[in-house]
C-alpha cells in the first residue's frame, strides 16, 4: 500500500471520527433538552390540585390512546 493511500485512509478515519463525535454531542444535547422538558411537565403537573391533575392526565392519556389506534388528530 502506498503512502498516499495510507494518508487518504487516515484522513477519512479522522473525518469519520469527527462526524461521530459531533453526532454524539448533538445527541447528548437533545437528550438533556428532553429531560429538562419532562421535568418541567412533571413540575407543572405536581403544582396542580389532585382533581385537576387527574383530569389532565386522563385527557392526555386518552389523546395518546386515540393516536395509537389511528384516530388521532
Z-matrix of the N, CA and C atoms (Angstrom, degrees):
N
C 1 1.446
C 2 1.530 1 108.15
N 3 1.318 2 115.54 1 132.71
C 4 1.454 3 120.11 2 -178.22
C 5 1.516 4 111.96 3 -76.57
N 6 1.306 5 114.61 4 164.56
C 7 1.460 6 121.69 5 -179.89
C 8 1.527 7 110.47 6 -62.12
N 9 1.337 8 117.29 7 -40.40
C 10 1.470 9 120.25 8 -178.04
C 11 1.532 10 111.16 9 -64.34
N 12 1.335 11 117.40 10 -36.64
C 13 1.468 12 119.67 11 178.06
C 14 1.529 13 110.79 12 -66.33
N 15 1.322 14 116.18 13 -38.47
C 16 1.469 15 120.01 14 178.22
C 17 1.527 16 110.51 15 -65.56
N 18 1.311 17 116.12 16 -40.59
C 19 1.472 18 119.80 17 179.00
C 20 1.522 19 110.26 18 -64.51
N 21 1.329 20 116.35 19 -43.80
C 22 1.471 21 120.25 20 178.94
C 23 1.533 22 110.03 21 -61.65
N 24 1.316 23 116.95 22 -44.72
C 25 1.471 24 119.83 23 178.71
C 26 1.525 25 111.19 24 -62.40
N 27 1.321 26 116.37 25 -41.49
C 28 1.466 27 120.13 26 179.69
C 29 1.522 28 110.65 27 -64.12
N 30 1.320 29 116.82 28 -42.75
C 31 1.468 30 120.95 29 178.65
C 32 1.523 31 110.31 30 -63.53
N 33 1.315 32 117.35 31 -43.68
C 34 1.464 33 121.03 32 178.54
C 35 1.527 34 111.49 33 -63.44
N 36 1.325 35 115.99 34 -39.99
C 37 1.458 36 120.23 35 178.39
C 38 1.520 37 110.95 36 -64.63
N 39 1.319 38 117.61 37 -42.32
C 40 1.465 39 121.52 38 178.21
C 41 1.528 40 110.02 39 -64.82
N 42 1.323 41 116.85 40 -41.66
C 43 1.466 42 120.69 41 179.10
C 44 1.533 43 110.60 42 -63.37
N 45 1.323 44 116.85 43 -42.72
C 46 1.462 45 120.41 44 178.80
C 47 1.527 46 110.86 45 -65.08
N 48 1.318 47 116.77 46 -41.61
C 49 1.469 48 120.37 47 178.87
C 50 1.527 49 110.78 48 -64.41
N 51 1.325 50 116.71 49 -39.12
C 52 1.458 51 120.84 50 178.21
C 53 1.527 52 111.05 51 -64.92
N 54 1.330 53 116.46 52 -43.92
C 55 1.462 54 120.64 53 178.37
C 56 1.525 55 110.61 54 -63.04
N 57 1.311 56 117.24 55 -40.94
C 58 1.463 57 121.16 56 178.52
C 59 1.524 58 111.35 57 -64.65
N 60 1.313 59 116.91 58 -41.96
C 61 1.465 60 120.31 59 178.64
C 62 1.528 61 110.93 60 -64.76
N 63 1.324 62 117.03 61 -40.22
C 64 1.467 63 120.48 62 178.26
C 65 1.525 64 110.82 63 -64.74
N 66 1.314 65 116.98 64 -41.84
C 67 1.466 66 120.78 65 178.53
C 68 1.525 67 110.84 66 -64.46
N 69 1.313 68 117.36 67 -41.13
C 70 1.463 69 121.04 68 178.76
C 71 1.521 70 110.79 69 -63.83
N 72 1.323 71 117.27 70 -40.00
C 73 1.463 72 121.60 71 178.30
C 74 1.526 73 110.72 72 -63.51
N 75 1.333 74 116.74 73 -45.67
C 76 1.461 75 120.68 74 179.04
C 77 1.527 76 110.92 75 -63.18
N 78 1.313 77 116.52 76 -40.39
C 79 1.459 78 120.66 77 179.02
C 80 1.526 79 110.73 78 -63.02
N 81 1.325 80 116.83 79 -42.06
C 82 1.465 81 120.48 80 177.18
C 83 1.522 82 111.10 81 -62.04
N 84 1.328 83 116.63 82 -41.88
C 85 1.468 84 120.09 83 179.47
C 86 1.526 85 111.31 84 -64.16
N 87 1.328 86 116.68 85 -44.14
C 88 1.469 87 120.47 86 179.51
C 89 1.521 88 110.62 87 -63.85
N 90 1.321 89 116.43 88 -39.90
C 91 1.459 90 119.87 89 179.06
C 92 1.528 91 110.69 90 -63.56
N 93 1.323 92 116.59 91 -41.81
C 94 1.459 93 121.05 92 178.42
C 95 1.529 94 110.57 93 -62.47
N 96 1.339 95 116.66 94 -42.96
C 97 1.464 96 120.61 95 177.86
C 98 1.524 97 110.78 96 -61.28
N 99 1.330 98 116.64 97 -42.19
C 100 1.463 99 120.87 98 179.78
C 101 1.527 100 110.76 99 -64.52
N 102 1.327 101 117.09 100 -42.58
C 103 1.463 102 120.58 101 178.80
C 104 1.526 103 111.20 102 -62.99
N 105 1.329 104 116.81 103 -38.70
C 106 1.464 105 120.37 104 178.28
C 107 1.525 106 110.95 105 -67.19
N 108 1.335 107 116.91 106 -39.24
C 109 1.463 108 120.55 107 178.12
C 110 1.527 109 111.09 108 -64.61
N 111 1.327 110 115.99 109 -42.62
C 112 1.468 111 120.19 110 178.51
C 113 1.525 112 110.40 111 -62.54
N 114 1.326 113 116.46 112 -43.06
C 115 1.466 114 119.85 113 179.19
C 116 1.526 115 110.94 114 -63.41
N 117 1.328 116 117.57 115 -40.06
C 118 1.465 117 120.97 116 178.63
C 119 1.525 118 110.63 117 -62.87
N 120 1.322 119 116.79 118 -40.54
C 121 1.473 120 120.76 119 178.40
C 122 1.520 121 109.99 120 -64.58
N 123 1.327 122 116.77 121 -45.08
C 124 1.467 123 120.13 122 178.60
C 125 1.528 124 110.72 123 -60.87
N 126 1.318 125 116.70 124 -42.07
C 127 1.468 126 120.40 125 179.14
C 128 1.532 127 110.85 126 -62.27
N 129 1.330 128 116.37 127 -41.97
C 130 1.467 129 120.27 128 179.07
C 131 1.529 130 110.76 129 -65.56
N 132 1.321 131 116.85 130 -41.39
C 133 1.473 132 119.84 131 178.50
C 134 1.527 133 110.81 132 -65.57
N 135 1.325 134 116.20 133 -40.68
C 136 1.463 135 120.12 134 -179.99
C 137 1.521 136 111.90 135 -64.27
N 138 1.332 137 116.87 136 -27.19
C 139 1.471 138 120.55 137 -178.70
C 140 1.535 139 112.66 138 -77.55
N 141 1.332 140 116.80 139 -13.87
C 142 1.468 141 120.06 140 -179.10
C 143 1.525 142 110.73 141 -79.66
N 144 1.327 143 114.62 142 155.18
C 145 1.465 144 117.79 143 173.68
C 146 1.533 145 107.56 144 -70.55
N 147 1.329 146 118.09 145 157.64
C 148 1.473 147 121.52 146 -172.97
C 149 1.525 148 114.72 147 -55.90
N 150 1.335 149 117.76 148 -39.50
C 151 1.469 150 120.22 149 -177.49
C 152 1.532 151 110.02 150 -69.03
N 153 1.319 152 116.44 151 -46.12
C 154 1.463 153 120.39 152 179.65
C 155 1.525 154 110.12 153 -64.69
N 156 1.310 155 116.14 154 -40.78
C 157 1.465 156 120.13 155 178.83
C 158 1.525 157 110.55 156 -60.58
N 159 1.306 158 117.71 157 -45.69
C 160 1.464 159 120.97 158 178.79
C 161 1.524 160 111.11 159 -61.38
N 162 1.336 161 117.08 160 -40.25
C 163 1.466 162 120.58 161 179.44
C 164 1.532 163 110.80 162 -65.19
N 165 1.312 164 116.82 163 -42.34
C 166 1.468 165 120.63 164 179.82
C 167 1.523 166 110.15 165 -64.04
N 168 1.307 167 116.91 166 -45.73
C 169 1.470 168 120.20 167 -179.53
C 170 1.521 169 110.77 168 -64.48
N 171 1.321 170 117.43 169 -39.98
C 172 1.467 171 121.11 170 177.74
C 173 1.517 172 110.68 171 -61.59
N 174 1.334 173 116.41 172 -45.08
C 175 1.463 174 120.07 173 -179.55
C 176 1.524 175 111.33 174 -64.50
N 177 1.316 176 116.93 175 -46.48
C 178 1.464 177 119.99 176 179.16
C 179 1.525 178 111.51 177 -61.05
N 180 1.313 179 115.98 178 -41.01
C 181 1.461 180 120.48 179 179.71
C 182 1.519 181 110.94 180 -63.91
N 183 1.327 182 116.91 181 -45.62
C 184 1.467 183 119.61 182 -178.58
C 185 1.526 184 110.92 183 -65.57
N 186 1.335 185 117.78 184 -35.45
C 187 1.463 186 120.51 185 176.92
C 188 1.523 187 110.97 186 -63.87
N 189 1.316 188 116.53 187 -42.11
C 190 1.468 189 120.02 188 -179.60
C 191 1.525 190 111.03 189 -68.88
N 192 1.324 191 117.71 190 -36.75
C 193 1.461 192 120.90 191 177.53
C 194 1.532 193 109.35 192 -62.67
N 195 1.345 194 116.49 193 -42.93
C 196 1.462 195 120.75 194 178.04
C 197 1.525 196 111.18 195 -60.38
N 198 1.328 197 116.70 196 -41.46
C 199 1.462 198 120.38 197 179.46
C 200 1.529 199 110.75 198 -63.41
N 201 1.331 200 116.48 199 -42.63
C 202 1.460 201 120.47 200 -179.37
C 203 1.527 202 110.88 201 -65.01
N 204 1.302 203 116.20 202 -37.97
C 205 1.461 204 120.05 203 -179.22
C 206 1.532 205 112.15 204 -79.06
N 207 1.313 206 117.81 205 -3.99
C 208 1.455 207 120.78 206 176.17
C 209 1.497 208 115.33 207 90.19
N 210 1.320 209 117.62 208 12.34
C 211 1.454 210 121.62 209 -179.92
C 212 1.515 211 110.91 210 -107.95
N 213 1.329 212 115.95 211 19.96
C 214 1.465 213 120.44 212 -175.02
C 215 1.504 214 112.70 213 -71.67
N 216 1.307 215 113.85 214 169.31
C 217 1.471 216 120.88 215 -178.37
C 218 1.496 217 110.61 216 -74.02
